[in-house]
Amino acid sequence: MAKERKFEFAPLPLVADIQEELENNKPNEVADGAPTKVTFDCDYILMENMKDYGYWEGLTQKDIILESLKLYFQDKEIRPRPDKIRNRTKVGRKPKSVSE
C-alpha cells in the first residue's frame, strides 16, 4: 500500500497584499513575494550562451536571469506606474467555462 501523505496548501496571496508589499519596498529592493511566470522571445545566441554558462557554473536559467535583472536594475531609478495602468485588468485568454 502507498504511504498516506498529508499536504498543506498555502493560501494564494491577494492582489491587495502584493500591491501593498510592492509599495512598501524601496525602489532598488527586490520583492520577495509570490513568483510570477514570464515568457518572452530571446535571441538564439543569447539563450545558447546562457545554457552553456549555466552548465559549467552549475546554475539554472532562472538563476542567471534573476541575477542579471538584479544587476541591471541596481543603479536605475525606478518610478512606479500610475495606478490606472497598474490596476488595469489582465489581458489574455479567457478562462474555460465549466461544463455541467
HELIX and SHEET records of a PDB file:
HELIX    1   1 VAL A   15  ASN A   24  1                                  10    
HELIX    2   2 TYR A   44  GLU A   57  1                                  14    
HELIX    3   3 GLN A   61  PHE A   73  1                                  13    
HELIX    4   4 ASP A   83  ARG A   86  1                                   4    
END                                                                             
